[in-house]
Amino acid sequence: MSDDEEYSYEYNDEDEEMDDEQSDFIYTDEDQDQDDIDVDVENAYYNAKGLKDTSLDDAAEAFEGVVTMERESIDESYGPWSYKAIKQLVKLYLRSGNATKMMTQYERLLDCISTGAVGQNAVEKGVNGILERVSSQCQDAAGRALAKNLYDSTLRTFNPRFGKSPNERLWFKTNLKLGQLLYEMNETAQLQLVIKDLLKSQGGQDGTERYIGTHLMEIYALQIQLYSRQKDNKKLREIFERAMRVEGGIPHPRTLALIQELGGKMHMASREFEAAGKTFFQAFKSYDEAGDPSRLRCLKYLVMASMLHASTINPFDSQEARPYKDDPEIVAMTNLVQAFHSNEIRKFEGILRQNQGKIMDDEFVREHVADLLRTIRTQVLRSVIAPYTRISLEFIARQLNGIPVEDVESLLVSLILDGKLDGRIDQVKGVLLKGRADTNNGKNQMAGITSAAPVSGEMWGGNSLDARNCASLEQLTSALEQLTTTITSVGGRSTYHQIM
């Protein structure tokens, strides 16, 4: 078979196999003089590949024939065509769902590799390809068990110290895959052992600083996932900070994005909303660089952290986020931010109700919806009470889209305890009484009484004559209290003391 014929045939097959075979076989004049039996083995292999799309049984039998032919020609030893044929058998049985035969052929493939029949690059490419297929196709419990068996067999074969075919790089990558599988299976004890082995391998490893740094980031990503699930924020913060200090490594953007995303969630759990927003923004950029659709999820988290921080900056004003502003998955968050910044609480809550699927389906977002509502209610509340010295809690509740008075009291208490509001709540009358610091609003206190905004009868339940009389009396009382306070201040004595 000529070079052109082989290239044409391989071009129509899978990319991984094409690269594998091209890297293994560089034809020279010597190769063209190979004896007839080697040509027969090669032809038999390609004939077997041609049967894959017509009959799996016939293809399997033909690949077995390739192995038999080559072993008979080289004293019962495995050769490169045997390796290729056995690899095809593994894929055939994986495709047909025959886990037992697939595992048998994979063990056979590892035996073939241990004889040195193929080069290291071809081995790494072939084994990684099989492991990727298994991890992507086997998502149920039985599939995960099969993948775990494959990983265990691979690790025994390529163990740097005890394996039949030591290969540290392949052992490390396989151990990472096993760790990720154990995380998905929630096998915490075994996962911790895998992480321990991976960290130990970095201690005495001969390699450049870049090589070690990159591997450390992969291990830290696994650890951070574990501690995030366990909600162990102390260890999570420690590993996150270590990962952010790693120098000399060039991790895959997706690995870096995963670390940053979980770091952002850690900050959210600690109510460090500003730090969370910055970290989610970095995760969003890393996912975007990797072309990973998870960037939209991180953008949602960024928007949420920005609102919880009560930031006046719209996240979609950034150059990186702007292109996704009108994305169908993001448009609900875009509208939410606009309503938040304009203090339109009715519109804000309406958007939440109308976009249950696009917003509330995410468990992490759902956990913080109550905080989001509390944040915008607090913003609107402060705006509502700003002009008044005394105001009915029922009136505030109506302005906050009809929430219970008890929720209004909770918001007010938080503001008072945080030192953001000088006032007290008269629970008997259901009234907020603002203190001098809030009512004066920065005006000259020595000038006399600070004028309060008119107190309408609506704040007392309506505009009836009695309601207006109550409002007028309260306004007069407030003015007299302020006059007394001002006179006392001039005389050098303070008779006004408020307990908050």
Phi, psi and omega in degrees: 000131183280169179299316183296321181295319181294317181297319180296321181290316183289333180299331182272356180262189183291147183299319183297319180291322181298312180297320181301309185289326179291326181285331182279325190242102173252106187285134176235182178299327179296320181296328181287345179262013181297154185287169187299325185291325177293323177296321179297320179296316180297314180296322180297322180297313182290328175295321178296320178297328179291342180272353186299326184270355181250316182208115180294322180296315179295321179295318180298317179297321181292321178293323175300322178296324178298315180298315181298314181300314183290320181294324178293332183276343182230048173058048175062024177257158176279146176233184183297326180287328175296318178301314180295318182294317180294321177300320177294325178295320178301314181292323179298313183288331173294318180295323181276351179083014179270089186294323182296310180293325179297317180295321178298315181290329179292319176299321177295321178297319179295322176298318178299318180296321183293343177279352181079025183290336182227163181285165184296318181298317179295323179296310182299318181295316182293313182293315178300322179297317179294315181296323178295318178299314183295315183294329181277331184267336185255089184256347179272182184297316180296320180295320179293323177296319178296315179299320180297319178297319178297315180298317180299315179296319180296317181294321178296320183288320188256012177305128185300336183252324188242356186285158178290334179222076187304130178207098188296320182294316179291323177298316181296313181297320180293322179295323176297317178297319178296318179299317179295321178296316179296326176296316179294328179275356181062035177268079189296315183298314179293323179297320179296324177294319179297315179299320179298316178297319181295317179295322179296325181294337181278339184294313184249027186277133174273111181186170180285165179297324180297318182297314181292317181299319179296317179294322179299320179297323178295319180292316180299324179299321179292316179297317182296322176299317181297310183291330177293318178295321181282353182058035176268082187292335179294309179291324179299316180295321180298312181290322179299316180294324176298315182298321181288346179264354182296131179238153176088352179262151175235079182288162175296140180306328181291323177295314179297320180297320179297316178298315182292322180297313180290330173295321176297319178295325177298315178297322179297318180297330178269006180061031175264073192292326179294314178296323179297317180300317180295320182289319177297326179295318177295320178296319178301315181294323180292316177298321180296321178296324180280353183070027184268130179298347177297349178300326180291322177298315180293329177294322175299316181295322178299315180298316181297315180296322179298318179290320180294330176283352183058038180288144177272357181268128177280120182303332183281000175281345180287151183297324183287323185272338186304319182299340183260007185301323184256014177295137182306329180282342188250340188302328178296319178291326177300312179295325180296317179296318180297317178295324181296312184289337178262006178058032178270085188292324179295317178295320180301309181292327177296320178296320178298318181291321185280344183237046180304317184292315186279343181246308189279348179291335178280119184300319182295317177296317181301324180295336186250006179297320179299320178294321178299313180298319180295322181294311181290326176296322178295318178300311182294320180301314181296325177291321182293316186276350186307316185280350192251155172262328178223136183208140182288138178294328179294323178296317178298317181300320179294322179291337178265034175068035172074034178282161179298150179299327179299324178291325177297315179301318180298317179296318180294317179300318179299317179296319181293315181293329179279358180077016181266354180216127175263104182182180177215160183252125173267098185288335179294314181270347182070046186229144169265126178250110181279145181278180185297324184297324180278323185285325180291325173055040173086003181278169182289114185288335182283353181280354180121217185274134175279129183289129175266154178293152181304138177262111185280159178294340181299327181292344181253022172101004178158187181245029178290170180298316180298318181297319180291324177297317179298319181295319180294318179298318180296322180293319179296317179300316179299318181296319179295320179297319180293323179297315179300316181297318181295316180297318180297320180296322180294322181283359178085003180240141180251114177255003182253114179227126184242132177263126182252000000 
